[in-house]
């Protein structure tokens, strides 16, 4: 939730919407540096999904799946990263998901 709140406040990178522009500017093989928090979050999500699968749970972590689906949305004026973060936070709060204290 901290990464979502940071993105909602204006820090881009969580949803990867600038990745295509970065590749256009620096070449298709360019490697963009993902903010450390985002990289860690994605690695943890993949690790959790792998652990769940190894334990026989069907499907992955629902929250991580939702984040990944948001990361696949096309960039545009109506769906800037801060707006997506606010929308996802609102969905999580509506689902009763609260930040751990």
C-alpha positions in Angstrom: 0.0 0.0 0.0 2.9 2.3 0.6 4.0 2.0 -3.1 0.4 2.7 -4.2 0.2 5.8 -1.9 3.6 7.1 -3.2 2.4 6.6 -6.8 -0.9 8.3 -6.1 1.0 11.3 -4.8 2.8 11.6 -8.1 5.8 9.2 -8.3 5.7 7.3 -11.6 7.2 3.8 -12.2 4.8 1.4 -10.4 2.7 0.7 -13.4 5.5 0.9 -16.1 3.6 3.4 -18.3 6.7 5.2 -19.3 8.5 2.0 -20.4 7.4 2.3 -24.1 8.5 6.0 -24.3 11.8 5.1 -22.7 12.5 2.4 -25.3 11.5 4.8 -28.1 13.9 7.4 -26.7 16.8 5.1 -25.9 16.4 2.1 -28.2 14.3 -1.1 -28.0 17.0 -3.0 -26.1 17.4 -0.3 -23.5 17.0 -1.4 -19.9 15.1 1.0 -17.8 15.9 1.2 -14.2 12.8 0.3 -12.2 12.5 2.1 -8.9 13.9 -0.2 -6.2 10.5 -0.4 -4.3 8.7 -1.5 -7.5 11.3 -4.0 -8.4 11.2 -5.5 -4.9 7.3 -5.6 -5.0 7.3 -7.4 -8.3 9.9 -9.9 -7.2 8.0 -10.6 -4.0 4.8 -11.0 -5.9 6.4 -13.5 -8.3 7.9 -15.4 -5.3 4.6 -15.5 -3.5 2.9 -16.9 -6.6 5.6 -19.5 -7.0 5.3 -20.6 -3.4 1.5 -20.8 -3.6 1.8 -22.9 -6.7 4.3 -25.2 -5.0 1.9 -25.7 -2.1 -0.9 -26.6 -4.5 -3.0 -23.4 -4.3 -4.8 -22.7 -7.5 -4.3 -19.3 -8.9 -2.0 -16.6 -7.6 -2.3 -13.9 -5.1 -5.4 -11.8 -6.0 -3.9 -8.5 -5.0 -0.7 -9.1 -7.0 -2.8 -10.3 -10.0 -4.8 -7.0 -9.8 -1.5 -5.0 -9.7 -0.2 -6.9 -12.8 -3.5 -6.3 -14.7 -3.1 -2.5 -14.0 0.5 -2.7 -15.2 -0.8 -4.0 -18.6 -3.2 -1.1 -19.1 -2.2 1.2 -22.0 -0.9 4.6 -21.0 -3.1 7.6 -21.7 -4.4 10.8 -20.3 -7.3 9.1 -18.6 -5.1 6.5 -16.9 -2.0 8.1 -15.7 0.0 6.2 -13.0 -1.2 8.4 -10.1 -4.8 8.0 -11.3 -4.4 4.3 -11.5 -2.9 4.2 -8.1 -5.8 6.2 -6.6 -8.3 3.9 -8.4 -6.6 0.7 -7.1 -6.4 2.1 -3.6 -10.1 2.9 -3.7 -10.9 -0.6 -5.0 -8.8 -2.2 -2.2 -10.4 0.0 0.5 -13.9 -0.9 -0.9 -12.9 -4.6 -0.6 -11.9 -4.0 3.0 -8.2 -4.3 2.5 -6.4 -2.1 5.0 -2.7 -1.2 5.4 -1.0 -3.3 8.1 0.0 -1.3 11.1 
